[in-house]
Amino acid sequence: MSDSSIQHQAEGARDAFVTMLVVHFLMGFIGFVTSTMAARLLGPAGRGELTAVQQIPVLVGILAGLGMGEAALFFTAKQPRA
């Protein structure tokens, strides 16, 4: 393998990792903002329901995100020109 090919693969992997990291932080921030707003709107009586309602989509999102980093790295390594 040439040095430019290895450098191109490293840049692709870095770009995929940075994109994944930004998306995770953005989703976390959106979840934090919406949960704070909903908790203030519901008050103390509705916080248990809030937790139950918001944890199910979070769980689905976490399960959907498992392996995405490895998949991005594999795709970048397998097809460096893509």
Secondary structure as GFF3:
##gff-version 3
##sequence-region A 1 82
A	DSSP	alpha_helix	3	42	.	.	.	ID=ss1
A	DSSP	three_ten_helix	44	46	.	.	.	ID=ss2
A	DSSP	alpha_helix	47	65	.	.	.	ID=ss3
A	DSSP	alpha_helix	68	78	.	.	.	ID=ss4
###
